[in-house]
Amino acid sequence: MWRYVQDEGRNLHKIVDAPGWMLNLFRRSAYKYMKTTTWAQGIGRLRREDVFQIMSDDLRTLSIILGSKKYILGDEVSEVDCTVFGMLANCLWSMPGSPYEKLVQGNDKITLLY
């Protein structure tokens, strides 16, 4: 949602090594596709602030569930841990400059400037 709709792919050059013309072509088609897809799914109908609040609430809940445990479901890694890692890694390493990157890093003073 953030990468292709809210940011319109403007930061793709930071994570993808491709010629500018190719990124621009991809950005346009990805924006149109993702805007339609997120609208149909429902999250694209929400205000940006609401989407951010949902993510913030989800991270807070995840933190409470994890608590001081090493893994979410106990003493051994599970598919749930792998799934959560994938989601958090996406925020940290694939969305440079996003408010979600800052949120995952633990920055409580985030201003939504988009």
C-alpha positions as CSV (number, residue, x, y, z in Angstrom):
1,M,0.0,0.0,0.0
2,W,2.7,2.5,1.0
3,R,5.3,1.6,-1.6
4,Y,3.0,1.6,-4.7
5,V,0.0,3.7,-3.8
6,Q,0.8,6.2,-1.1
7,D,4.4,6.8,-2.2
8,E,3.6,6.0,-5.9
9,G,6.9,4.1,-6.2
10,R,9.0,7.2,-5.8
11,N,11.6,5.4,-3.6
12,L,11.9,2.3,-5.8
13,H,15.3,3.5,-7.1
14,K,16.6,3.0,-3.5
15,I,15.9,-0.7,-3.5
16,V,15.9,-1.7,-7.2
17,D,18.9,-1.4,-9.5
18,A,17.3,-0.6,-12.8
19,P,17.4,2.2,-15.4
20,G,15.2,5.2,-14.6
21,W,13.0,4.8,-17.6
22,M,12.3,1.2,-16.6
23,L,11.4,2.1,-13.1
24,N,9.1,4.9,-14.3
25,L,7.3,2.5,-16.6
26,F,6.9,-0.1,-13.8
27,R,5.8,2.6,-11.3
28,R,2.9,3.7,-13.5
29,S,1.6,0.2,-14.1
30,A,2.2,-0.9,-10.4
31,Y,0.4,2.2,-9.1
32,K,-2.7,1.5,-11.3
33,Y,-2.8,-2.2,-10.4
34,M,-2.2,-1.7,-6.7
35,K,-4.6,1.2,-6.4
36,T,-7.3,-1.0,-7.9
37,T,-6.3,-4.1,-5.9
38,T,-6.2,-2.3,-2.5
39,W,-9.5,-0.6,-3.2
40,A,-11.1,-4.0,-4.0
41,Q,-9.5,-5.5,-0.9
42,G,-10.8,-2.6,1.3
43,I,-7.7,-1.1,2.7
44,G,-7.4,1.3,-0.2
45,R,-10.7,2.9,0.9
46,L,-9.2,4.0,4.2
47,R,-7.5,7.3,5.0
48,R,-3.7,7.2,5.1
49,E,-3.8,8.0,8.8
50,D,-6.1,5.1,9.5
51,V,-3.9,2.6,7.6
52,F,-0.9,3.9,9.7
53,Q,-2.9,3.5,12.9
54,I,-3.9,-0.1,12.0
55,M,-0.2,-0.9,11.4
56,S,0.8,0.8,14.7
57,D,-1.8,-1.1,16.6
58,D,-0.8,-4.4,15.0
59,L,2.9,-3.8,16.0
60,R,1.9,-2.9,19.5
61,T,-0.2,-6.1,19.8
62,L,2.6,-8.2,18.4
63,S,5.0,-6.7,20.9
64,I,2.6,-7.6,23.8
65,I,2.2,-11.2,22.5
66,L,5.9,-11.7,22.1
67,G,6.7,-10.1,25.5
68,S,10.0,-11.5,26.7
69,K,9.6,-14.8,24.8
70,K,12.2,-15.7,22.3
71,Y,9.6,-16.8,19.8
72,I,5.9,-16.1,19.4
73,L,4.6,-19.6,20.1
74,G,7.2,-20.7,22.6
75,D,10.8,-21.9,22.7
76,E,11.2,-22.9,19.0
77,V,10.9,-21.0,15.8
78,S,7.6,-21.6,14.0
79,E,6.0,-20.6,10.7
80,V,4.3,-17.7,12.5
81,D,7.8,-16.3,13.5
82,C,9.0,-16.6,9.9
83,T,5.8,-14.9,8.6
84,V,6.2,-12.0,11.0
85,F,9.9,-11.7,10.2
86,G,9.1,-11.4,6.5
87,M,6.6,-8.6,7.2
88,L,8.9,-6.7,9.5
89,A,11.9,-7.2,7.1
90,N,9.8,-5.7,4.3
91,C,9.2,-2.6,6.4
92,L,12.8,-2.2,7.4
93,W,14.6,-2.9,4.2
94,S,12.2,-2.4,1.3
95,M,10.4,0.8,2.3
96,P,13.1,3.4,2.8
97,G,11.9,6.6,4.2
98,S,8.4,5.3,5.0
99,P,6.6,6.0,8.2
100,Y,6.3,2.2,8.6
101,E,10.1,1.8,8.6
102,K,10.3,4.3,11.4
103,L,7.5,2.6,13.3
104,V,9.2,-0.8,13.1
105,Q,12.4,0.8,14.3
106,G,10.6,2.0,17.4
107,N,10.3,5.7,16.6
108,D,7.3,6.9,18.6
109,K,7.5,10.4,17.2
110,I,6.4,9.9,13.6
111,T,4.9,12.6,11.5
112,L,3.0,11.5,8.4
113,L,4.3,13.8,5.8
114,Y,2.6,12.4,2.7
